[in-house]
């Protein structure tokens, strides 16, 4: 089989804040921005990886999601326990400094983990956990 990762999805509750974080703090390019108001679907990704994207989508908009599920999703997003993604960089300290300088919420400074990786963590404006590992 020839399967690749094309797009991963993360929820947002404020498209302008999400766009500012992923474009300005992480340096991703905007590939598409469709919809209007809070109902915007924004695709972003690293400039040097045109085949891999993150879709920033309004949370719980699927018509199959019940009102109870929407409330649960909103509660989990508010606590920062709903969405997350793992990114990687060769310069963890430099990346951490640049993202932190954009007033991103720091969850963990660069740390050597007991399971063999060095990483740090932020929260995006919707509460999604963004872990960044150092490539060695």
DRENSEMAR-21610 format. One record per residue (C-alpha): residue in three letters; y, z, x. Coordinates in steps of 0.02 Angstrom, whole numbers, plus 50000, padded with zeros to 5 digits. Each point is the difference from the previous one (the first is absolute). Last residue first. Example, Ala and Ser with C-alpha at 12.3 -4.5 7.8 and 13.67 -1.06 7.14 Angstrom:
2
SER499475035750684
ALA498285003349931
This chain:
136
UNK507105083750895
UNK500794996149832
UNK501035014649938
UNK499725004149819
UNK501334999849863
UNK499685009449840
UNK501054995549848
UNK499715011849854
UNK500714993349837
UNK501325011549926
UNK500984986349910
UNK501385000250132
UNK498734997750141
UNK499195015350075
UNK499765001150187
UNK498555003350118
UNK499625000350186
UNK498514994750103
UNK498955002650155
UNK498164996649975
UNK498425008750059
UNK499355010449855
UNK500905015750060
UNK501674991349967
UNK501304998050137
UNK501655001549908
UNK501564989649975
UNK501075009549873
UNK499265003649830
UNK500674998549822
UNK501704992850046
UNK501034994049852
UNK500884984250057
UNK501815002750051
UNK500154982850084
UNK500025008950170
UNK498245006449958
UNK499374982149990
UNK500764995550170
UNK499435016150085
UNK498224998449933
UNK499894981950056
UNK500565004650176
UNK498755014450009
UNK498574989649928
UNK500244985050114
UNK498424989349983
UNK500125000649810
UNK498845002549852
UNK500125001849811
UNK498965010549880
UNK500454999749816
UNK500215012749863
UNK500195001449813
UNK499795014349874
UNK500205016950084
UNK501865000550037
UNK500355014049876
UNK501184989149897
UNK498764985650014
UNK498615011349932
UNK501075005449853
UNK500494982049959
UNK498164994650012
UNK499485014249885
UNK501354995649874
UNK499484981750002
UNK498185005149978
UNK500455010249847
UNK500994985349931
UNK498484988850023
UNK499854986650134
UNK499214983949934
UNK501694991249987
UNK500195001450189
UNK501755006350036
UNK499435016450078
UNK501194999650149
UNK501184985650030
UNK499324989950145
UNK500304999650187
UNK498764986850059
UNK499585002550183
UNK499594984350097
UNK498814992250125
UNK499954981350035
UNK501724998950080
UNK499565012950133
UNK501334998250135
UNK501455003749882
UNK499145015649934
UNK499875000349811
UNK500915001349836
UNK499654994649820
UNK501145006949866
UNK499505000849816
UNK501495005249896
UNK500025008949832
UNK501325013050045
UNK501384987649963
UNK499404982150017
UNK498434990350041
UNK499544991650163
UNK500315004350181
UNK498994989850124
UNK499634999550185
UNK501165013950058
UNK499785002650186
UNK499445016950065
UNK501125009950118
UNK499265017149957
UNK501665008849962
UNK501014985049939
UNK498744988949909
UNK498705012749944
UNK501225014149965
UNK501434989649929
UNK498814990449885
UNK499235016149935
UNK501735007349966
UNK500524984149908
UNK498374999349903
UNK500105017949935
UNK498385006549923
UNK498844991850124
UNK498134997950006
UNK499034993750150
UNK498904984550008
UNK499004992350140
UNK500054981350028
UNK499004987150097
UNK498635009650088
UNK498774987150063
UNK498304993849942
UNK498974986550085
UNK498215003049949
